[in-house]
Amino acid sequence: MGTEGKGKLLRIYLNETKKLGDKPLYEAIVEKAFQNGLAGSMVFRGIEGSGFCCKVCRTQIPSLTISKCQPMVIEFIDTEEKLQTLIPVLKGMISSGAMVMLDAEIVYNVCG
C-alpha cells in the first residue's frame, strides 16, 4: 500500500486465551495476514471487556494479568481489496470474537 491515501482498518476483538493448535490465536492471525501480504498489524491487550468470550474479562490490578481471560484487539490497515480477501480466512480461524472494518485515511506510513 502507498504511504498516503484511502484505506481500511480491520479490527478484530478476541481474548488472549484462544489458541489455534499450540499457538496463541492472535499470533496465528498476524502470521496469516503477513503471509497474505498485508502491510502491517498491531496487537493490543485490553484491561477490561465483555461480550466476545465471556461475561467479563478483567485485570484486577492494572500492572498484572491475573484474569483467566484478557481481551485483545488486532488491527490491520491496508487496502479494502487486501482486507476483503483475508476476512474469509480469518473467519475460519476465529471461533468467537468480532471483526469490524472502518474507513481510514492514511496520512503517514513509514516503516523503518
LINSUL-V386899 format. One record per residue. D_CENTER is the distance of its C-alpha to the mean C-alpha in Angstrom with 1 decimal. Layout:
D_CENTER + D_CENTER
This chain:
18.7 + 21.4 + 21.3 + 21.8 + 21.7 + 20.0 + 16.4 + 13.4 + 10.1 + 7.4 + 5.3 + 3.9 + 6.2 + 7.8 + 10.2 + 10.9 + 14.0 + 12.6 + 13.8 + 14.4 + 18.0 + 18.5 + 15.1 + 12.2 + 9.7 + 6.8 + 9.5 + 10.5 + 7.5 + 7.6 + 11.3 + 11.5 + 10.0 + 12.5 + 15.2 + 14.8 + 15.5 + 12.6 + 13.6 + 11.0 + 7.6 + 7.0 + 5.9 + 7.9 + 10.1 + 11.9 + 15.6 + 16.0 + 14.7 + 16.1 + 16.1 + 13.2 + 14.8 + 17.9 + 20.2 + 19.1 + 16.7 + 18.5 + 19.5 + 23.2 + 23.9 + 21.4 + 21.9 + 21.6 + 19.1 + 21.7 + 20.0 + 19.3 + 16.0 + 13.6 + 10.8 + 7.3 + 4.6 + 1.7 + 4.3 + 6.9 + 10.5 + 13.2 + 15.9 + 15.7 + 17.5 + 15.1 + 12.1 + 14.6 + 15.5 + 12.2 + 11.5 + 14.4 + 13.4 + 10.0 + 12.2 + 14.5 + 12.1 + 10.8 + 13.9 + 12.8 + 10.1 + 9.5 + 8.2 + 9.9 + 11.1 + 13.1 + 15.9 + 15.7 + 18.8 + 18.3 + 21.1 + 20.6 + 18.7 + 20.4 + 19.3 + 21.9
